[in-house]
Amino acid sequence: MKPSRLVIALLIGILLYQCGPDQPVHTGAGVVAPEMPVQIAVQEAAFGFKEFSIQPLADFSIEARVLASERYRFDTGAALAPIDLVLGWGRMSDADVLKYFKISQGGRWYHWHADSLPIPANEVAQSSANMHMIPANDSIDRKLRAVRVGQVVHIHGWLVEARHPNSWRWRSSLTRDDSGAGACELIFVRELEIR
């Protein structure tokens, strides 16, 4: 390959890497998802999904900024919820606030660290959460896999409890102001828009 072609190929490779699906989306400053999630209790019958029984607990809608995304393949819940999204709303959707935070995920947990807090710690806890995503169909599964950090998503579905025949159970949190074990939302995602 001639040197000029090699340089062009390298530049194309760098561009594809920088614009690839795993690279964050950079938006301007300001709150991009101002509203709190909306949750309404429901009386829906349980239904079968894959090898699980799904019991809807509440209708759930959220518009939020994606702060982190993690795929799971090997843990117990991977067959049901292959992707977790850390979502932020209110001031946790503002790039000027988020620049102070280091956000990470692992083992179905969400961790944040800031040397200097730009907002109170309780606001961080009440305006961001790790949410386990159960795609209702293949189309939503593909959309979830395409979501990038920094994008704003609108998700509508149910907060659920999932049961497996081997007695394994996974139940969603039903409040936004809890933390620690059991504080994550388990969402059966019926609609997903990436904005």
C-alpha positions in Angstrom: 0.0 0.0 0.0 1.4 3.4 -0.9 2.2 5.8 2.0 -0.6 8.2 1.1 -3.2 5.4 1.0 -1.9 4.1 4.4 -2.3 7.6 5.9 -5.9 7.9 4.5 -6.7 4.4 5.8 -5.4 5.4 9.3 -7.4 8.6 9.3 -10.6 6.8 8.3 -9.9 4.2 11.1 -9.4 7.0 13.7 -12.6 8.7 12.5 -14.6 5.5 12.7 -13.3 4.8 16.2 -14.1 8.3 17.4 -17.6 8.1 16.0 -18.2 4.5 16.7 -21.1 3.1 18.8 -19.1 2.9 22.0 -18.0 6.5 22.0 -19.9 9.0 24.1 -22.1 11.7 22.5 -21.2 15.2 23.6 -24.1 17.6 24.1 -24.0 21.2 25.2 -24.4 22.4 28.7 -27.7 22.6 30.5 -30.3 20.2 31.9 -31.4 18.0 29.0 -33.9 15.9 30.9 -35.6 18.1 33.5 -38.5 15.9 34.5 -38.6 13.2 37.2 -39.6 9.7 36.1 -43.3 9.0 36.2 -44.6 5.8 37.9 -48.2 4.7 38.3 -49.3 1.4 40.1 -50.9 -1.1 37.8 -53.1 -4.2 38.3 -51.8 -6.4 35.4 -51.7 -10.1 35.2 -48.3 -11.9 35.3 -47.2 -13.3 31.9 -44.6 -15.6 30.6 -41.5 -14.2 28.9 -38.6 -16.5 27.8 -38.3 -18.9 30.8 -39.5 -16.3 33.3 -42.7 -15.2 34.8 -43.1 -11.4 34.7 -45.3 -9.5 37.1 -45.9 -5.8 36.2 -45.8 -3.6 39.4 -46.0 -0.1 37.9 -46.3 1.7 34.6 -43.0 3.6 34.2 -41.8 6.4 31.9 -38.5 8.2 32.0 -36.7 10.7 29.9 -33.0 10.8 30.9 -29.5 11.2 29.9 -27.4 8.0 29.6 -24.5 8.3 32.0 -23.1 4.8 31.5 -24.0 1.5 29.8 -23.0 -2.0 30.6 -23.7 -5.3 28.8 -24.1 -8.6 30.7 -23.7 -12.0 29.3 -22.9 -14.4 32.0 -24.6 -13.5 35.3 -27.9 -15.0 36.4 -30.0 -12.1 35.0 -28.3 -11.8 31.6 -30.9 -13.9 29.7 -33.5 -11.5 30.9 -31.8 -8.1 31.2 -28.7 -8.0 29.0 -28.0 -4.3 29.5 -28.0 -1.9 32.4 -28.2 1.9 31.8 -27.2 4.5 34.4 -29.7 7.3 33.7 -29.6 10.8 35.0 -32.4 13.5 35.1 -32.7 16.9 36.6 -29.2 18.4 37.3 -27.7 14.9 36.8 -28.5 15.4 33.1 -26.4 18.6 32.9 -22.9 18.3 31.3 -21.6 21.1 33.5 -22.5 19.1 36.6 -21.5 15.7 35.2 -17.9 16.8 34.4 -17.2 16.6 38.1 -18.1 12.9 38.3 -16.5 9.6 37.5 -19.2 7.1 36.8 -18.7 3.3 36.5 -20.7 0.1 36.5 -20.0 -3.5 37.4 -21.7 -6.5 38.9 -25.1 -4.8 38.3 -24.0 -1.8 40.5 -23.5 1.9 39.7 -20.7 3.8 41.3 -19.9 7.5 41.2 -17.1 9.6 42.6 -16.4 13.3 42.7 -13.5 15.1 44.3 -15.7 18.1 44.7 -19.5 17.8 44.7 -21.3 20.3 42.4 -24.7 19.3 43.9 -25.7 17.6 47.2 -25.0 13.9 47.4 -28.7 13.2 48.2 -29.6 14.9 44.9 -27.2 12.7 43.0 -28.9 9.6 44.5 -32.4 10.9 43.8 -31.6 12.1 40.2 -29.7 9.1 38.9 -30.0 5.3 39.0 -28.8 2.1 37.5 -31.7 0.5 35.7 -31.8 -3.1 34.4 -33.3 -3.2 30.9 -35.5 -6.1 29.8 -36.1 -5.6 26.0 -39.7 -6.6 25.2 -38.8 -7.6 21.6 -35.8 -7.8 19.2 -36.4 -4.3 17.9 -36.0 -2.8 21.4 -33.0 -5.1 22.1 -31.3 -3.7 19.0 -32.1 -0.1 20.1 -30.8 -0.7 23.6 -27.5 -2.1 22.2 -27.1 1.1 20.1 -27.6 3.5 23.0 -24.5 5.7 23.6 -23.4 7.5 26.7 -24.5 11.1 26.5 -27.7 10.5 24.5 -31.1 11.3 25.9 -33.5 8.4 25.9 -37.2 8.1 26.5 -38.2 4.7 27.9 -41.7 3.5 28.7 -42.6 0.2 30.1 -43.3 -1.6 33.4 -41.3 -1.9 36.6 -41.5 -5.6 37.2 -40.8 -8.6 39.4 -39.3 -11.5 37.5 -39.4 -15.1 38.7 -37.6 -18.2 37.3 -38.8 -21.8 37.8 -35.7 -22.5 39.9 -37.0 -20.1 42.6 -34.7 -17.2 41.5 -36.5 -13.8 41.9 -35.6 -10.3 40.8 -37.8 -7.4 41.9 -37.6 -3.7 40.9 -37.3 -0.9 43.3 -40.4 1.2 43.4 -38.9 4.5 44.6 -36.2 6.9 43.4 -34.7 7.7 46.8 -33.3 4.4 47.8 -29.7 3.2 47.5 -27.7 0.0 47.9 -28.8 -3.5 47.3 -32.3 -3.7 45.7 -32.4 0.0 44.8 -32.2 -0.6 41.0 -35.2 -0.5 38.7 -36.0 -3.6 36.7 -37.8 -2.3 33.6 -39.7 -4.3 31.0 -39.0 -1.9 28.1 -42.0 -1.7 25.7 -41.0 1.6 24.0 -37.6 3.2 23.5 -36.8 6.5 21.7 -33.2 7.8 21.4 -33.1 11.5 21.0 
